[in-house]
Amino acid sequence: MVAAGREPWKRGFEALRFSPYANPNAWARPRGGEIDAGRFNATIGIDGRRAHDIALMWKLTGDTAYADKARDFLVQNSNWTGTSWAGTGPLDNGKIYLLVEAAELMRDYPGWRAEDQARFGKMLRDVFWPHICGGDVMRWGNQGLTAWHGALAIAIFLDDAKMYDRVWNNLVGLPHREDDAPYCSGGVWKPDWPANYGPFFIEQIGR
């Protein structure tokens, strides 16, 4: 559609091509260590958006300059050793999804070495998965769903059926697999009394 000049595909492609997030000359800065509370958007948020959009440009154009830069962002973001549990931990850690979806686009690129892919995958399993594998039992909306988005992306990238089933079973209210840790499935936890969080929460609307 882009090659044929068909709209809205051509216009959408041009918007992506000129986006600062799709710039193949962007600096993939060294990352690693602990992500502190309040620093997720400034780290994996920005780098994830860039890695994803640059990887997508590679898929659309075949230009390996994009692939090399997307790979650089993934390599530099394979060194996180810990992340904050504070405040909105499931939401914040779930923001890893853009980096993981970039990795999915890049998995067949020969320039992303197998050992680097393995290191990235190990980090996902050891550092981010523990924060998001239960969704957010207190908050649904963007909180729980962002956690599940990240968890589902990790399960698919790692080709881990047990991880995938955990996400799926939680979302549709099924019990856990016998070989998995137990959880309360079926969505957000609700107290026995109407939680007075404001007029727009389900507990108040239903009264």
C-alpha positions as CSV (number, residue, x, y, z in Angstrom):
1,M,0.0,0.0,0.0
2,V,2.9,2.4,0.8
3,A,4.7,1.6,-2.4
4,A,1.4,2.1,-4.4
5,G,0.9,5.5,-2.7
6,R,-2.5,4.3,-1.2
7,E,-3.9,6.3,1.7
8,P,-4.0,6.3,4.7
9,W,-1.1,3.8,4.6
10,K,1.3,6.2,2.8
11,R,0.6,9.1,5.1
12,G,0.9,6.8,8.2
13,F,4.3,5.5,6.9
14,E,5.6,9.1,6.3
15,A,4.5,10.1,9.8
16,L,6.5,7.1,11.2
17,R,9.5,7.8,9.0
18,F,9.8,11.4,10.2
19,S,9.0,10.7,13.8
20,P,12.0,11.3,16.2
21,Y,11.3,7.9,17.7
22,A,12.1,6.3,14.4
23,N,15.4,8.1,13.9
24,P,18.2,5.5,13.1
25,N,20.8,8.0,14.3
26,A,19.4,8.2,17.8
27,W,21.9,7.4,20.6
28,A,21.3,4.1,22.3
29,R,22.8,5.0,25.6
30,P,24.2,2.4,28.0
31,R,21.5,1.2,30.4
32,G,21.6,-1.0,33.4
33,G,21.3,-1.4,37.2
34,E,18.1,-0.5,39.1
35,I,15.1,1.4,37.7
36,D,14.0,3.6,40.5
37,A,10.3,4.6,41.0
38,G,9.3,7.4,38.7
39,R,12.1,6.6,36.2
40,F,10.3,4.0,34.0
41,N,9.0,6.4,31.3
42,A,12.5,8.0,31.1
43,T,14.2,4.7,30.5
44,I,12.4,1.7,29.2
45,G,9.5,3.9,28.0
46,I,11.6,6.1,25.7
47,D,14.0,3.3,24.6
48,G,11.1,0.9,24.1
49,R,9.3,3.3,21.8
50,R,12.5,4.0,19.8
51,A,13.4,0.3,19.6
52,H,9.9,-0.6,18.5
53,D,9.5,2.2,15.9
54,I,13.0,1.7,14.5
55,A,12.5,-2.1,14.2
56,L,9.2,-1.5,12.5
57,M,10.9,0.8,10.0
58,W,13.4,-2.0,9.2
59,K,10.5,-4.4,8.6
60,L,8.8,-1.9,6.3
61,T,11.9,-0.8,4.3
62,G,14.5,-3.5,4.6
63,D,17.1,-0.9,5.5
64,T,19.6,-2.6,7.9
65,A,20.6,0.8,9.3
66,Y,17.3,0.6,11.2
67,A,17.8,-3.0,12.2
68,D,21.3,-2.2,13.6
69,K,20.0,0.7,15.7
70,A,17.0,-1.3,17.0
71,R,19.5,-4.0,18.0
72,D,21.6,-1.5,19.8
73,F,18.7,-0.4,21.9
74,L,17.9,-4.0,22.8
75,V,21.5,-4.7,23.7
76,Q,21.8,-1.6,25.9
77,N,18.5,-2.5,27.6
78,S,19.6,-6.1,28.5
79,N,21.5,-5.1,31.6
80,W,18.7,-4.1,34.1
81,T,19.3,-5.9,37.3
82,G,16.3,-4.7,39.4
83,T,13.3,-2.5,39.2
84,S,11.2,-0.6,41.8
85,W,8.1,-2.3,43.3
86,A,6.9,1.0,44.8
87,G,3.6,2.7,44.0
88,T,2.4,1.4,40.7
89,G,4.9,-1.4,40.3
90,P,2.8,-3.6,37.9
91,L,2.0,-0.6,35.7
92,D,5.6,0.6,35.6
93,N,7.2,-2.7,35.0
94,G,4.5,-3.6,32.4
95,K,5.9,-0.8,30.2
96,I,8.6,-3.2,29.2
97,Y,6.1,-4.4,26.5
98,L,7.4,-2.0,23.8
99,L,11.0,-3.3,24.2
100,V,9.7,-6.9,24.0
101,E,7.6,-6.2,20.9
102,A,10.7,-4.6,19.3
103,A,12.6,-7.8,20.2
104,E,9.8,-9.9,18.6
105,L,10.3,-7.9,15.3
106,M,14.0,-8.3,15.6
107,R,14.3,-12.0,16.5
108,D,15.2,-13.1,13.0
109,Y,17.8,-10.4,12.4
110,P,21.2,-12.0,12.0
111,G,22.9,-9.0,13.4
112,W,21.3,-9.6,16.8
113,R,23.5,-12.3,18.2
114,A,21.9,-15.4,19.8
115,E,23.8,-14.8,23.1
116,D,22.5,-11.2,23.2
117,Q,19.0,-12.4,22.6
118,A,19.4,-15.0,25.4
119,R,20.7,-12.3,27.8
120,F,17.7,-10.1,27.0
121,G,15.3,-13.0,27.5
122,K,16.9,-13.9,30.9
123,M,16.5,-10.4,32.1
124,L,12.8,-10.4,31.1
125,R,12.3,-13.6,33.1
126,D,14.3,-12.7,36.1
127,V,13.8,-8.9,36.5
128,F,10.5,-7.9,34.9
129,W,8.3,-11.0,35.0
130,P,8.1,-11.2,38.8
131,H,6.5,-7.7,39.0
132,I,3.8,-8.3,36.4
133,C,3.0,-12.1,36.5
134,G,0.0,-11.4,38.8
135,G,-1.3,-8.3,37.0
136,D,-2.5,-5.8,39.5
137,V,-4.9,-7.3,42.0
138,M,-5.9,-3.9,43.4
139,R,-6.4,-1.9,40.2
140,W,-7.7,-2.8,36.8
141,G,-7.8,-0.2,33.9
142,N,-4.4,0.8,32.7
143,Q,-2.7,-0.6,35.8
144,G,-3.5,-4.2,35.5
145,L,-3.9,-4.3,31.7
146,T,-0.4,-2.8,31.2
147,A,1.0,-5.4,33.5
148,W,-0.7,-8.1,31.5
149,H,0.4,-6.5,28.2
150,G,4.0,-6.8,29.3
151,A,3.5,-10.3,30.7
152,L,1.9,-11.5,27.5
153,A,4.7,-10.0,25.4
154,I,7.3,-11.7,27.5
155,A,5.5,-15.1,27.3
156,I,5.3,-14.9,23.6
157,F,8.9,-13.8,23.1
158,L,10.2,-16.5,25.4
159,D,7.9,-19.0,23.8
160,D,6.9,-20.1,27.3
161,A,3.5,-21.8,27.3
162,K,3.3,-21.8,31.1
163,M,3.8,-18.0,31.2
164,Y,1.2,-17.6,28.5
165,D,-1.4,-19.8,30.2
166,R,-0.9,-17.8,33.4
167,V,-1.8,-14.5,31.7
168,W,-4.7,-16.0,29.7
169,N,-6.2,-17.9,32.6
170,N,-6.1,-14.8,34.8
171,L,-7.8,-12.7,32.2
172,V,-10.6,-15.1,31.5
173,G,-11.1,-16.2,35.1
174,L,-9.8,-19.7,34.9
175,P,-7.8,-21.4,37.6
176,H,-4.0,-21.7,37.5
177,R,-2.2,-24.6,35.9
178,E,-1.3,-27.4,38.3
179,D,2.3,-26.8,37.7
180,D,2.0,-23.0,38.4
181,A,1.8,-20.9,41.5
182,P,-1.7,-20.3,42.7
183,Y,-3.5,-16.9,42.2
184,C,-6.9,-15.3,42.3
185,S,-8.0,-15.1,38.7
186,G,-10.7,-13.2,37.0
187,G,-9.8,-9.6,37.3
188,V,-9.4,-6.9,40.0
189,W,-9.8,-7.7,43.7
190,K,-13.0,-6.1,45.1
191,P,-13.6,-5.4,48.8
192,D,-16.8,-6.5,50.5
193,W,-17.7,-2.9,51.1
194,P,-18.0,-0.1,48.4
195,A,-14.5,1.4,48.2
196,N,-14.9,5.2,48.1
197,Y,-12.4,6.0,45.5
198,G,-14.5,8.6,43.7
199,P,-17.7,8.8,41.6
200,F,-16.2,7.1,38.6
201,F,-15.2,3.8,40.1
202,I,-17.4,0.7,39.5
203,E,-18.2,0.3,43.2
204,Q,-19.7,3.8,43.2
205,I,-21.4,3.7,39.8
206,G,-23.3,0.6,40.8
207,R,-24.8,2.1,44.0
